[in-house]
């Protein structure tokens, strides 16, 4: 199974490092990353494999949300099933 992580906020050194570090700590494997900086704004979308995570998915979601709050970012983590359901016509 996969999850989609979106990150939005003011650009700063180390954002990718912080997010990817939390993924590694939880055992989430990063499959794809797209990131962009527009003037002072940073945006990133990651697709991660969650089958071998060492923590429950709900805990991972909470951890990423807290990381965002501590870093002045909006970080949302969504299971692929919910993401797919939201984008069906």
C-alpha positions as CSV (number, residue, x, y, z in Angstrom):
1,X,0.0,0.0,0.0
2,X,1.0,3.6,-0.6
3,X,0.4,7.0,1.0
4,X,0.6,10.5,-0.4
5,X,2.4,13.2,1.6
6,X,1.9,16.9,0.7
7,X,4.0,19.6,2.1
8,X,3.4,23.4,1.6
9,X,5.0,26.4,3.3
10,X,7.7,29.0,3.2
11,X,11.0,27.7,1.8
12,X,13.7,26.9,4.3
13,X,16.8,24.8,4.4
14,X,16.2,21.1,5.4
15,X,12.5,20.6,4.6
16,X,13.1,17.5,2.5
17,X,15.6,16.2,5.0
18,X,13.1,16.6,7.9
19,X,10.2,14.9,6.0
20,X,12.3,12.1,4.5
21,X,13.9,11.5,7.9
22,X,10.5,11.0,9.6
23,X,9.6,8.6,6.7
24,X,12.8,6.6,7.3
25,X,12.3,6.5,11.1
26,X,8.8,5.0,10.5
27,X,10.0,2.5,7.8
28,X,8.1,4.3,5.0
29,X,10.0,3.9,1.7
30,X,9.9,7.0,-0.6
31,X,8.9,5.9,-4.1
32,X,8.6,9.3,-5.8
33,X,9.1,13.0,-5.0
34,X,8.1,16.1,-6.8
35,X,9.1,19.4,-5.3
36,X,9.0,23.0,-6.4
37,X,10.1,26.4,-5.0
38,X,8.2,29.4,-6.3
39,X,9.8,32.6,-4.9
40,X,9.7,32.0,-1.2
41,X,7.1,29.2,-1.3
42,X,8.0,25.5,-1.1
43,X,5.7,22.7,-2.2
44,X,6.3,18.9,-2.3
45,X,4.4,15.7,-3.0
46,X,5.8,12.4,-2.0
47,X,4.5,8.9,-2.6
48,X,5.6,6.4,0.0
49,X,5.3,2.7,0.4
50,X,3.8,1.9,3.8
51,X,3.6,-1.9,3.9
52,X,6.7,-2.3,6.0
53,X,6.2,0.6,8.4
54,X,7.3,0.0,12.0
55,X,4.5,2.2,13.5
56,X,0.7,2.3,12.9
57,X,-0.3,4.4,9.9
58,X,-2.4,6.7,12.2
59,X,0.6,7.4,14.3
60,X,2.7,8.2,11.2
61,X,0.0,10.7,10.1
62,X,0.0,12.4,13.5
63,X,3.9,12.5,13.5
64,X,3.9,14.2,10.1
65,X,1.2,16.7,11.2
66,X,3.3,17.6,14.3
67,X,6.4,17.9,12.2
68,X,4.6,20.4,10.0
69,X,3.3,22.4,13.0
70,X,6.8,22.5,14.5
71,X,8.3,23.6,11.1
72,X,5.7,26.2,10.1
73,X,4.5,23.9,7.3
74,X,1.3,22.2,6.3
75,X,1.9,18.5,6.0
76,X,-0.9,16.2,5.1
77,X,-0.5,12.4,4.8
78,X,-3.2,10.4,3.1
79,X,-3.6,6.7,2.5
80,X,-3.8,5.9,-1.3
81,X,-7.3,4.5,-1.0
82,X,-8.7,7.8,0.4
83,X,-6.6,9.8,-2.2
84,X,-8.0,7.6,-5.0
85,X,-11.6,7.9,-3.8
86,X,-11.3,11.7,-3.6
87,X,-10.2,11.9,-7.2
88,X,-12.8,9.6,-8.8
89,X,-15.4,11.1,-11.1
